[in-house]
Amino acid sequence: MTTAQNRIAAPQRGPALAGARLVLPGGVVENGRLAVEGTRIAGIELLHRQPGDLDLGGHTVVPGFVDLHVHGGGGASYASGIAEEALKAARTHLEHGTTTTMASTVTGELDELCHQAAVLSELVEDGVLAGIHFEGPFISHNRCGAHRPDLLRDPDPALVRKLVDAARGHARMVTLAPELPGGLESVRMLTELGVIAAVGHTDSDYAKTLEAIDAGATVATHLFNAMPGIQHRAPGPIVALLEDERVTVELINDGIHLHPSVLDLAYGTAGPDRVALITDAMGAAGMGDGLYPLGPLQVRVENGVARLVEGGSIAGSTLTLDVSFKRSVTVNGLSLDAAVRSLSAVPARLLGLADSIGSLEPGKNADLVVLDSDTLDLVAVMRRGEWVVGAGRFTEIGSADR
């Protein structure tokens, strides 16, 4: 144990989570004790247990996951324009450890997208969601994926601004194709407004992508997917996005969107401090196979793989972030610390919320995920000091156990 790890925080009195493996910013510690007061983490210390503490029996505790890019779950969609559906989707992912969610829309008519933004904005104001991500309609016809081609538009700054304004200050990210007319101007405008400009669903080349980054783009929307691949004489957007330290790259680690070796390549180039693992999940997440809507399109899910009914393109995922965490460690060989950075710290920092979420530290929200230390399967979830999953699962430590 390092000296820094020994000075995590002053001892705290009162019920706490004890006997846990804690994944902290300074590394992984055993036999940790984490005290919660109200909605916040009150203190963290080592090798100290009190009567009344909850015995976690060596389980692993990580900060709540932060999903930058998710369209729905539990049979519900954020693109429905119905608050109850959005609540159901958020709850589904919360039960899988995502304590902070940014709702993603999908290409539709502009007026309908504005309506969706108004509904989702109310849930942001209620503390259910962290913001809104507009994915489409300002994307390439050639790389539209699961977006309806006839509804796509060039990123005219006036139209982009219309969507942003409809979100009443809660638009956090807009994905667009910078090579389209108005693309670079829209990137500059979004940057000035404090909205993240993301490059995605693009046919951009290497040079144009660099221009977009210089104009203020800071995110690669689901890197590798819906953009040209790497060629030795035409590196395309992927290389530009991977090599620039100003860019955070989204990756979908579901074993379907990316081969494990490709995900390893991205980590080896960008490193865990520039990777945000996302779900890009649609309504089938947390559900079974069947037919589901994705905006105005229909999706068929078979064996957990979502594809458009017409055309067969991959249409988002059925992933949840607890599964992504487990895959990242067990399949890709990431350390617990690196996985935590990509699922919690990096997206929290990108959203400007690192002072309250993204790591286990005193003063931050008590957003926690408890995992089985052997299997990394989810055991319990706490959001803002309240158990969402696993309430009553842990036994209290008696005075004889101290």
MIDODO-849779 format. One record per residue (C-alpha): residue in three letters; x, y, z. Coordinates in steps of 0.001 Angstrom, whole numbers, plus 524288, in hexadecimal, padded with zeros to 5 digits. Example, Ala and Ser with C-alpha at 12.3 -4.5 7.8 and 13.67 -1.06 7.14 Angstrom:
ALA8300C7EE6C81E78;SER835667FBDC81BE4;
***
This chain:
MET800008000080000;THR8057380D5D7FC73;THR80643819048057D;ALA7FC6D8200B7FCFB;GLN7F2D6814CF7FE55;ASN7F49A8154880D21;ARG7F0238238080D3A;ILE7E346821B980610;ALA7DAE4828B081019;ALA7D8F482A7181E8C;PRO7D1A281F6F82598;GLN7C2E2820B882564;ARG7B91981BFA82F70;GLY7AC0A815A482C81;PRO7A76280AD582371;ALA7AFE0808928179C;LEU7B3A37FE7680D7D;ALA7BEE77F6B781330;GLY7C7977EB6780F5C;ALA7C77A7EF3680108;ARG7D1537EFE67F615;LEU7D0BB7FE287F1EE;VAL7D517802C87E487;LEU7D9EF810757E7AC;PRO7E0BA81AC77DF59;GLY7ED898170D7E5D3;GLY7EBF0808867E357;VAL7E4FA7FC947E8B4;VAL7E4BE7FA7C7F765;GLU7DFEC7EEEB7FF57;ASN7D7CB7EF4480BCD;GLY7D30F7FCFF8095C;ARG7C8478040D8109D;LEU7BFB980DF8809AF;ALA7B6918168A8119D;VAL7AA7481CC280BAD;GLU7A31E8285D81144;GLY796E982C5980A05;THR799DD82C917FB87;ARG7A8A482DD27FCD7;ILE7B493825C37FFE2;ALA7B87882A9E80D6B;GLY7C57F823CF80EBD;ILE7CE1E8188680ABA;GLU7D7D28117981333;LEU7DEF18048D8140B;LEU7DECE7F92881D88;HIS7D4A47FF0982699;ARG7C7357F95A82952;GLN7BCAC7FD7B832D9;PRO7B0B07F6B583853;GLY7A5297F97E82F98;ASP7AD437FA4282338;LEU7A8A47F227817C1;ASP7B20F7E70581502;LEU7B4FD7E6608067E;GLY7BC987D9CD8082A;GLY7C79C7DD847FEFC;HIS7BEE97E1D17F3AD;THR7C4807EC047EA71;VAL7BF0E7F9D37EABA;VAL7C09D802CF7DEFD;PRO7BA9A810137DC0A;GLY7ADA28105C7D4FD;PHE7AEB080F437C649;VAL7AC8F81AF87BD56;ASP7A6AF818777AFDC;LEU7A89D823397A5D0;HIS7A11181C6F79B15;VAL794D18145D79D45;HIS787DD8145F795FA;GLY77F6F80C1779EE3;GLY77D657FF977A671;GLY7733E7F7607AD3B;GLY76ADC7F7A47A105;ALA76A72806897A13D;SER770E18112179913;TYR7757C81EF879BC5;ALA770FF8224678DF4;SER762D681F327913E;GLY7600282CE079630;ILE75908826B27A1E0;ALA75E33829957AF81;GLU759DA81C837B516;GLU761A1815357AAC1;ALA76DB181D5A7AD63;LEU76C6E81A917BBF1;LYS76B6480BF97B92D;ALA7778280C377B0A3;ALA77F52813A97BAD0;ARG77ADD80A767C591;THR77EC97FE827BDAA;HIS78CB08034D7BBFE;LEU78D388081C7CA12;GLU78A707FA3D7CE82;HIS796787F6367C6B6;GLY79F44800367CD48;THR79DB180C3D7C4AE;THR79B5A816B87CEE2;THR79D4B821F67C538;THR796A78216B7B7E8;MET796B882A917AC5B;ALA78AEE827C37A3D2;SER78DB18264A79543;THR783C48291578AB2;VAL783AB823AA77CE0;THR7811B82A4976FCA;GLY7732082F1076E2B;GLU76B6D83AC776978;LEU770E18473A76F86;ASP7641884AD37761A;GLU7632883D3D77C08;LEU7712483E25780E4;CYS76DF484B317871F;HIS7625B844E378DFB;GLN76B04839D3792D5;ALA774CF843D8797C7;ALA76A3E84AD679F85;VAL765DC83E2E7A60B;LEU773B3839BC7A911;SER7775E8472F7AE41;GLU76D34845D17B8EF;LEU773AF8391B7BD32;VAL780E283FD67BD66;GLU77B1D84A4A7C62A;ASP7758683F8F7CEDB;GLY783038396C7D03E;VAL77FA382CFA7C8D3;LEU7885F82FD97BD26;ALA795418370A7BBD8;GLY7925A83D177AEA3;ILE78E7683AB07A097;HIS796948359579543;PHE7916C8381778793;GLU7963982D6A77E72;GLY79156831A877138;PRO78BA1836DA768AC;PHE7981783E1C764D5;ILE79F708321C76021;SER7A42B82BDD75377;HIS79AF38246174A89;ASN7A64181B4574777;ARG7A821817DE755E6;CYS79A628194675B28;GLY7998A80BBC76147;ALA78CD980AAD768E8;HIS78842818607654B;ARG77DA281ACF75B37;PRO7846E8205374F1B;ASP7791A828D474A88;LEU779368304F7575E;LEU7879F833E57572D;ARG78B9184226755BE;ASP797E3849F7753E2;PRO79C998500B760A3;ASP797EC85DC675DCC;PRO79BDA8655476A1B;ALA78E4286B3676B0B;LEU787F985DBA76B6D;VAL792038587A774F4;ARG78F7F8643A77D9B;LYS780D78619877CEF;LEU782D785421782E8;VAL78C288592878D38;ASP782AE863E579125;ALA7778885A0879205;ALA77F218531979CBA;ARG77E7B85F347A577;GLY78CC885EEA7A92F;HIS78D6B850287AACE;ALA7935084C6379DAD;ARG7A086846B97A133;MET7A4F0840AF79448;VAL7A1B1840E7785C5;THR7A6F8836B577C59;LEU7A90983B9A76E8B;ALA7B0B5839117621D;PRO7BA488446A760BF;GLU7BC5B8428875225;LEU7AE4F8467F74F2F;PRO7AAD58549E74BC8;GLY7AA6E85C657585E;GLY7B18B851C675FF9;LEU7BD6D8596476465;GLU7B5618659676713;SER7AC4C85D8976F96;VAL7B7CD857AC776FB;ARG7BCAF86560779FC;MET7AF2B869E477E1F;LEU7AD1585E287870F;THR7BA568604C78D44;GLU7B70A86E8878FF3;LEU7AA3686A417961B;GLY7B1158607E79EFC;VAL7AAF3854C37981F;ILE7B3A58494879493;ALA7B581847C0785F0;ALA7B74A8396E7827C;VAL7BC0F833EC77595;GLY7B4178284777153;HIS7AC28821CA76694;THR7B5D78288575DC0;ASP7BC6F82694750A3;SER7C6E68306F75442;ASP7D51582E8775065;TYR7E0FF8305675907;ALA7E33083EB0755C0;LYS7D506842D275792;THR7D46B83BAD7647D;LEU7E0528431D76932;GLU7D97F84FB276534;ALA7CDC784BBC76D56;ILE7D65F8491277918;ASP7DD168563777770;ALA7CF8A85C67776A3;GLY7CC0F8567A783E0;ALA7C74C8487278204;THR7CB508406878DDB;VAL7C4298335978CAA;ALA7C44F8280C782FE;THR7B6B682209782A2;HIS7B7F081322783B6;LEU7C56C812F977D68;PHE7C7358098D771DF;ASN7B88C8081C76FD9;ALA7B1AF810567656C;MET7BE2A8163475FD7;PRO7C88581253755CB;GLY7D2528082075A29;ILE7E10280A0175AEF;GLN7E862808A674E2B;HIS7F70380A2B74CD3;ARG7F60B8156E7430D;ALA7E93281AE274822;PRO7E96D81A6A75709;GLY7DC07820A3757D7;PRO7D560825DE76408;ILE7D91181A9E76CF8;VAL7E78C81DA676D33;ALA7E53282C3F76EBC;LEU7DC04829F577A40;LEU7E4B281FE1780BD;GLU7F1488279177FF2;ASP7EC76834CE784C6;GLU7ED3E8366879382;ARG7E1E7840007935E;VAL7D85E8355778F5D;THR7D11582B8D797E6;VAL7CD5A81F6179038;GLU7C0EA817C8792C6;LEU7C1F1808FF791BA;ILE7B72B7FEB679251;ASN7BC837F2A97991F;ASP7B1CA7E8C6796A2;GLY7B9877DF1278E75;ILE7B1367E293782A2;HIS7B4967F06E77EA2;LEU7C33A7EE9478063;HIS7CC557E2F278012;PRO7D3DE7E24A78CED;SER7E0A57E4D5785CD;VAL7DB2C7F17A78021;LEU7D7417F61C78D91;ASP7E4ED7F29379245;LEU7EA9D7FA9078712;ALA7E2A88067F78B16;TYR7E6E0805327993B;GLY7F5048037879542;THR7F47580FF778D4C;ALA7EBB2818D879544;GLY7ED31812F97A2E2;PRO7E26B8116A7AD17;ASP7E24E81FFF7B039;ARG7DCFA822DD7A29D;VAL7D36D8177F7A135;ALA7C533818227A553;LEU7BE6D80AF67A4E4;ILE7B03C80CB37A0E0;THR7A4AF803D479E3F;ASP79E1280A4D79285;ALA792EE801EA797A0;MET785548021D791DE;GLY778877FDDF797F1;ALA77BEA7EF6C79831;ALA786737F12E7A28E;GLY782587E9657AE77;MET778147E25C7A659;GLY777417D66C79D9A;ASP7773E7D46378EFE;GLY76C427DA47786FF;LEU7680F7E65377F60;TYR76AD57F3E0784C7;PRO769AB801E177FB4;LEU775A880A8577E0D;GLY77046817E477AF6;PRO768698163576E65;LEU76EF08093976B00;GLN76C527FB2576F0A;VAL776EF7F299774D3;ARG777367E3E377626;VAL77F537DE3B78144;GLU7840C7D03F77FB1;ASN78D797C9F578941;GLY78FA07D74F78F45;VAL793D37DDB87826C;ALA78BB07E95177DC8;ARG78A307EB6476F1F;LEU780FE7F383766D3;VAL775977EBD876159;GLU777FD7F2887544A;GLY7860B7F1A074FCC;GLY78BB87E9FD75B29;SER794ED7F49676047;ILE7992B7F36876E6B;ALA78FD57FC25775FB;GLY796057FF86782E1;SER7982F7F52778D35;THR791857EDCC79828;LEU79D327F0677A0F6;THR79D417F5007AF0B;LEU7A94A7FAF67B551;ASP7AAED7F0667BFA7;VAL7AD037E6CE7B485;SER7B64B7F0557ADE4;PHE7BE327F1857BA78;LYS7BF4B7E2D77BBF1;ARG7C3417E0EC7ADAE;SER7CD6E7EB9A7AE92;VAL7D4467E4BF7B9D1;THR7D2237D66D7B681;VAL7D31F7D6F17A7A1;ASN7DBAF7E2C57A500;GLY7E4207E1927B110;LEU7E2287EF697B613;SER7E5897F1F27C433;LEU7DA527F5527CD47;ASP7DFA0803247CE08;ALA7E018804B37BF33;ALA7D2547FF637BDAC;VAL7CD4A808D27C802;ARG7D394814357C104;SER7CD09810CE7B41E;LEU7BF9080E0C7B9D9;SER7BF28818A87C437;ALA7CA21822A27C559;VAL7CC26825EF7B6F7;PRO7BDC5828187B378;ALA7BBB382F967C029;ARG7C6F48389C7BCBE;LEU7C1F083A6B7AEE6;LEU7B4A383EA27B423;GLY7BAEF8481A7BDA1;LEU7B5D98404C7C946;ALA7C29F83B147CEBF;ASP7C0DC842E37DB4B;SER7B4F883ABC7DEF9;ILE7B5B982D927D7ED;GLY7BF388245D7D136;SER7C79681FBD7DC9B;LEU7C6C781B327EAAB;GLU7CAEE8272F7F260;PRO7C5A582E417FE56;GLY7BC1A838F07FAC0;LYS7B7C1832AF7EE07;ASN7AA7882C9B7EBB0;ALA7A8A181F597F1F5;ASP7A70F818D97E4AF;LEU7AC7580B1C7E63C;VAL7AC687FE037DF68;VAL7AF827F1D87E754;LEU7B5217E6807DF8C;ASP7B84F7D87B7E2F2;SER7C71B7D88B7E40E;ASP7C8867CB3A7DD9F;THR7BF0F7CC667D23A;LEU7BD547DB437D135;ASP7AEAD7D90A7D051;LEU7A62C7E3E77D5C1;VAL7A1F57E22B7E3E8;ALA79C6E7EF647E7E3;VAL79AB77FD6C7E340;MET799B7809D57EB4C;ARG79608817157E5AC;ARG7975A823587EDDD;GLY797AA81B957FA68;GLU78BE1812F07F7A4;TRP78C6A8049F7F3E4;VAL7866F802157E695;VAL78A567F3BE7E5E1;GLY78ED67EB4E7F13E;ALA7880D7F21A7FC9C;GLY788587E92D8086B;ARG792397E02F80223;PHE79D4A7E31480BA9;THR79D937DFAC81A17;GLU7A1247E90D824F6;ILE7ADD97E73382C49;GLY7AB9F7E45683AC6;SER7B3E77E949845FF;ALA7BAD97DC20846CC;ASP7BF647DD8D838BE;ARG7C6517EA7183AA7;
***
